[in-house]
């Protein structure tokens, strides 16, 4: 009974297999961790690019909004100016109707007529 049964492996063989198994597990963990870190870095780069694209789209949206607001303001201003021109034209036609033939000749010596409305040649050689 001093001999060990043949069914049990030797202690050295078990130790070698355990060491091999532990080494394989550690190597697999290192390789997997390295691959995951590489993928994580790639995902981070993609995320940064997406944030950049999103920021550009937001800026573009703001620029489009400002441009639309400016166009709307210009159209309103154009409408108001057109309305003012129509009012001025109607005022001019009303004034022409009151004065007769439009602008009449003003006497140069008339103090009620401003200097810029007087004829320059009138009374020059008198």
C-alpha positions in Angstrom: 0.0 0.0 0.0 2.9 2.2 -0.2 2.4 2.8 -3.9 0.0 5.5 -5.0 -2.9 4.4 -7.2 -2.2 5.0 -10.9 -5.5 6.9 -11.5 -4.2 10.1 -9.7 -1.8 12.3 -11.7 1.5 13.3 -10.3 1.7 16.5 -8.3 4.1 18.1 -10.8 1.8 17.5 -13.7 -1.1 19.1 -11.8 1.0 22.1 -10.9 2.2 22.6 -14.5 -1.4 22.4 -15.8 -2.6 24.9 -13.2 0.2 27.3 -14.0 -0.6 26.9 -17.7 -4.3 27.6 -17.1 -3.5 30.6 -15.0 -1.1 32.0 -17.6 -3.6 31.5 -20.4 -6.4 33.3 -18.3 -4.0 36.2 -17.5 -2.9 36.5 -21.2 -6.5 36.4 -22.4 -7.4 39.1 -19.9 -4.5 41.3 -21.0 -5.3 40.9 -24.7 -9.0 41.5 -24.1 -8.2 44.6 -22.0 -5.9 46.0 -24.7 -8.5 45.4 -27.4 -11.2 47.0 -25.3 -9.0 50.1 -24.6 -8.4 50.5 -28.3 -12.1 50.2 -29.0 -12.8 52.7 -26.2 -10.3 55.2 -27.7 -11.9 54.8 -31.2 -15.4 55.3 -29.7 -14.1 58.4 -27.9 -12.7 59.8 -31.1 -16.0 59.2 -32.9 -17.9 60.8 -30.0 -15.7 63.9 -30.2 -16.2 64.1 -34.0 -20.0 63.8 -33.5 -20.0 66.6 -30.9 -18.0 68.7 -33.3 -20.6 68.0 -36.1 -23.4 68.8 -33.7 -21.8 72.1 -32.7 -21.4 73.0 -36.4 -25.1 72.2 -37.0 -26.1 74.3 -34.1 -24.0 77.2 -35.3 -25.4 76.7 -38.8 -29.0 76.6 -37.4 -28.3 79.9 -35.6 -26.9 81.5 -38.7 -29.9 80.4 -40.7 -32.3 81.8 -38.1 -30.5 85.1 -38.0 -30.5 85.3 -41.8 -34.3 84.6 -41.9 -34.8 87.3 -39.2 -32.8 89.8 -41.2 -34.7 89.0 -44.4 -38.0 89.3 -42.6 -36.9 92.7 -41.1 -35.8 93.9 -44.6 -39.1 92.8 -46.1 -41.1 94.7 -43.4 -38.9 97.7 -43.8 -39.3 97.6 -47.6 -43.1 97.4 -47.1 -43.0 100.4 -44.8 -40.8 102.4 -47.2 -43.2 101.6 -50.1 -46.1 102.8 -48.0 -44.2 106.0 -47.1 -43.4 106.6 -50.8 -47.1 106.2 -51.7 -48.1 108.7 -48.9 -45.5 111.1 -50.1 -46.6 110.8 -53.7 -50.2 111.4 -52.7 -49.1 114.4 -50.6 -47.2 115.8 -53.6 -50.2 115.4 -55.9 -52.4 117.1 -53.3 -49.9 120.0 -53.1 -49.7 120.3 -56.9 -53.5 120.6 -57.0 -53.4 123.4 -54.4 -50.6 125.4 -56.0 -51.9 125.1 -59.5 -49.1 124.1 -61.9 -46.8 122.6 -59.3 -43.8 124.7 -58.3 -44.3 128.4 -58.9 -41.6 131.0 -59.4 -40.8 132.8 -56.2 -39.7 136.4 -56.1 -36.1 136.8 -55.0 -36.9 139.7 -52.8 -39.7 138.0 -51.0 -38.5 137.5 -47.4 -41.1 134.7 -46.8 -39.5 132.4 -49.4 -36.4 130.6 -48.1 -33.1 131.4 -49.9 -32.7 127.9 -51.3 -36.1 128.1 -53.0 -35.4 131.4 -54.8 -34.2 131.4 -58.3 -30.6 132.4 -58.5 -30.7 134.2 -61.9 -33.7 136.2 -61.0 -32.8 139.8 -60.2 -29.1 139.2 -60.8 -28.6 142.0 -63.2 -31.0 144.5 -61.8 
